Amino acid sequence: MTTTDAAVAATSENAPVTAARRQHVARSLVERYGLVILFVVVFVAFASVWNYPATFRSSDNVQQVLRSQAIPAILALASILPLVCGQFDLTVGSVAGISAITVAGAITDHHLSLALGIVLALGIGLVIGLVNGLLVAYVGVNSLIATLGVGIAVSGLVEWYAGGRSILIATTGSLAKVGSRNWFGVPSLVYFVAGFAVVFYYLLQHTPLGRYLHSIGSNATAAHLVGLDVRRLTLLAFVVSALVSAIAGVLYLGAIGSASASGGGIPLTLPALVAVFLGATTIKPGRFNVLGTLVAVYLLAFALSGLSLNGVESWVQNLVTGTGLVLAVTFSTLAAREGSP
Amino acid sequence: MGRQLTSTFHEVGQVEREQALALNLTNVSKTFGVTKALDGVSLQVRKGSIHALLGANGSGKSTLVKIIAGVESADHGSQVEAGGRTVAGHHTSPAFARETGIHVVHQDPAVFGHLSVADNLAIGRAAGYDAGLVAPIRERRVHRHTRAVLDRFGLDIDPKTPVAALGPGARAMLAIARVLQDQEQDTGGVLILDEPTASLPSAEADQLIATLQRWAAAGQAIVYVTHRLDEVTRMADTVTVLRDGAHVTTRQAAGLTEEDLVELIVGRSVAEAFPPSRPIVDAEPLLEVRGLCSGRIQDLSFDVRRGEILGIGGLLGSGRTTLLSTLFGVRQPAAGEIRLDGEPLAAGGIRAAIRRGIVMVPEDRSREAALPGLTTRENLSASRVSRYWRRGRLDHRLEAREARGSIAEFLVRVASDAQPFHTLSGGNQQKVILARWLRLTPGLILLDEPTQGVDAGARAEIYRLVRTAVDAGASAIVVSSDPEELAKMADRVLVISRGKLSAELTAPAVTAHRIVEASFGSAHPHEERERP
């Protein structure tokens, strides 16, 4: 919003300047909504002109994509908070994994109640968030290294507990119902994504907390010198991220109906980060933002779904995801450089 | 109101002594988006002369320097001529600059903080590193070379010191030494210095200026970008002034006074640039400091009276910044007592200090105050976000309205309150930081080098804004390396030397001369270089 407002507000009677400004505004519109436009183009292309357009736009396929991307979307939202204050959280996937295995183990292996299982999972998430936050904010360990290490260690714990097993939960249980049903024709998990998106959007845009986290991410020293408790706020970001990841793990279990050692960890973390970075190139270019992240998650998901319907092999999908991310960030970097004096 | 200057000094001819030109720019323009940063500027720099390039922040000086350095290309239609070669302005490159002997020392010198002084001087160019990319570095030669360069510039620094541990003064000297080291014999190129003395104490600045004058006498062409007008009248041969991206004038420096220069830069007379200082005698003290020990500060006692601007002078590293950060709660004092309004200042850190009405504008704007990616509005609000928390959400409308109010009140020049902070010029950034704190209507305003990297026009406005706040009932402590600034701004000046009070001067007896005298009174200048 910044560049457009600035351009519009700069008033001048000069005709050539007006033309230049119009061009400038047009460019910043493209910059802001490029990814959204791409989303529409990709969707329309697969839904109308390519092979199997009917299959692509069928409600089964759309629902399948929406459902399968719900957990990555929630994890992406979870990792926004630490990223906004300038820190990576590479544990989101691992936390989701250990959370799912904890609940499955509690109710299947130990016959505990679902509520107790969820409390346990959230407790573990809380501990991991605290460990991350203490290491990064209070000890001063680089967040990339600290959370990479913690994430791997957590995956190790999951493997120790689950071994090669896949722990099933009863398909008639309330968790499986919540995770796999459609409510009003929309997969239940989508409501959770929407709920978290609203909460995070509100936190980041409409509360002092969000402003504080943005300030810390912009310049932690300056944030400290305006009286913010930088360390405690950073710790809080990690704790919230881990708790939301833990909830995502519980929902993941509900959706899949089972948990295993291969279900979480870094393979679940990376797509989340890809989406957040891709999302930062749109809506509010240069800032990690909730709407952009959701656009990115579903742009990639629908693109990959269309490709696989057309028989494209999986290596192409990785190629598309990787180059897509690099290209989007490159264009956005170039655009930012062009626009500023 | 503006005095007629043009009759007194003749314009330097466009093609006068063409063959002696070291650098010749013709019709340089540069457009960023909708703004024209430079508009048809021409610049001729003669060999063996010091050419001062002046202008307010945002006047286009930095852009021009970037184009000369080849890091930014000009719009079509311009020409750059240097070292006997000519290139179109939109085709300049760092390689062209290097090949034609253009050396630029930027305002934020690119030094490698965690490498040693020796490595910083030697890397990529000099003795010891020349054996090949993977051949062992010849440490002894590097060391010898470093010693030689440091001696030549009178820098008393251990070559093994990491650069990050040096103060800004020593870092700036080092950056210039790095560029100059290869040029000793060859004076064919152009040396471009972007505010080299901005963070230097005057003794070190004088030393640098003497060096530059020696170089110029030997035939070196020097382009000198600065805000310190006293230096211009002292050392420059030629002066070029830019305003709003356009060339205002190029003339000989001889005979120009600082007032003339300010008038050329600002484009209007700046009478009343400094609101008058006055001694405050009978007022009761707002702040009482007794026996304070903190870092370099040893057993310091003083008062700040209500409605007073107290200046703190002294050399870099004398403990001035430590004093301010102790008062602001950034660091805890080792001993001593601080009372505000008669009540002891409890150990509670920065938040407690702000609650008691103490605010601080820190020394290093980009490192300690700026929130670069955020908007001007968000930077203004940083000190009181919670004020806008109304009925469960941030009241963005109220915030924007108050931001526009502050922008008008503090004379910040921005397109809108949503303009990203890092796109503002230095002077406007500093006004935003000042406004961020003054809108809290504080009781005690701590200002650390409030006009560093700020142009003459904005500087006068900042003085006035501070004086207005003080007249409205606040008190202020101003730390400055510029004795002239302290003399004009403060009602009373304390000079600190090596952590101790060395002099107290009260208006109208405060003069730059006496401040400098007291700063050097008990300390040897070259012992002072590390930051506290």
Interface residues (C-beta under 8 A of the other chain):
Chain A: M1 T2 T3 D5 A6 A7 V8 A9 A10 V17 A20 R21 H24 Y202 Q205 H206 T207 P208 R211 Y212 H214 S215 G217 S218 N219 T221 A222 A223 H224 L225 V226 G227 D229 G286 R287 E338 G339 S340 P341
Chain B: T31 F32 G33 V34 T35 A37 T63 F328 V330 I350 R351 I354 M360 P362 R367 E368 A369 A370 L371 P372 G373 L374 T375 E378 S381 A382 S383 V385 S386 Y388 W389 R393 L394 A415 S416 A418 Q419 P420 H422 T423 R436
